[in-house]
């Protein structure tokens, strides 16, 4: 069972005791991500994540790593569009050092000019690595096509230009704006004594105060009808498509997850079975939901030899059309529910997954669902719910698209998207 409390300074703490394990996972979640940036400081959220490991007023970068890893633990972090998470996983007996290291990183970052200069090179190399990964590159290109000038379009890593132009003033100003107790959630899962761990959390975090008043706001983006192409000398063409979606926290998201599972969520899905197993057009193809605070999309992504591009695109359009015409039967829905529940329950086997789940939910939605509540929401999905979400998401067709590959002609790709939408909109 999850428990929650709020410290005197506004930090929310959500935790779940799992007495049959010998480990603990602790995460500090900050409402900081590329969505809260602009074109002049894009990448600063992710850059700060890097800088937090460069040392504090009390520890060097090496000491941060050694204090956790010398005890057999792990320490890491990640940045998304709407959140950043710093976390440790370690034996439950060592929870105090985990809390101490995380609190030291959050409260006492060094941000030295020398470290900032060095880390710019590291992050630029990370950007270059993503540039060499067409699967990641096409996803970022699709984000630009989908969200246009809205901050949701900005890449999490930033651009080489914006990273080079970051300075200590920009970094500290953004840090002070977003890293505050009111914008922070601590999530804990594993084996622990509740009274002792809460006492330790209070001891290390309750004296933290904000330097600025947190004023985090969310834009109201609309999905754009854009098609972007990037030519790159690679063997395959990578394609990504955007359809309408559901925002984070909307109860209809469960129905969309069920549709995604059937349509392109795994190797038994329609897209995989038709385009890879039957037609042999692609090596990889999948669909997924992208849900944010007040907006969401449904996306399709695949990679293939350029000679199969038109046939594959038409097949995807035909599968969308077939889903809209035939919907999903009760028998299929019952199978999907079992798949979703099985996947969810297996995820609960991981202490870290449970920490991630409750932390993100509390940060983004201000609430955490018990496993039995989630399973009930899955069980409660009806055929009518499925039909409603199919109409809402798929009836508008492909809204935006992106492609990365060798010698792709933008006008031909745009025409191909138009032809696909004609298939989707064609009356049965």
Secondary structure, DSSP 8 states (H G I E B T S, - for coil): -EEEEE-TTS-EEEEEE-TT-SEEEEEEEES-SGGG--TTTTTHHHHHHHHTTSBBSS-BHHHHHHHHHTTT-EEEEEE-SS-EEEEEEEEGGGHHHHHHHHHHHHH-B---HHHHHHHHHHHHHHHHHHHT-HHHHHHHHHHHHHHTTSGGGS-TT--HHHHHT--HHHHHHHHHHH-SGGGEEEEEEES--HHHHHHHHHHHHTT---SS--------------EEEEE---SSEEEEEEEE---TT-TTHHHHHHHHHHHTSSTTSHHIIIIIIIS--EEEEEEEEEE-SS-EEEEEEEEE-GGGHHHHHHHHHHHHHHHHHH---HHHHHHHHHHHHHHHHHHTT-HHHHHHHHHHHHHHHS----HHHHHHHHHT--HHHHHHHHHHHHTT---EEEEEETT--HHHHHHHHHHHHHHHHS--
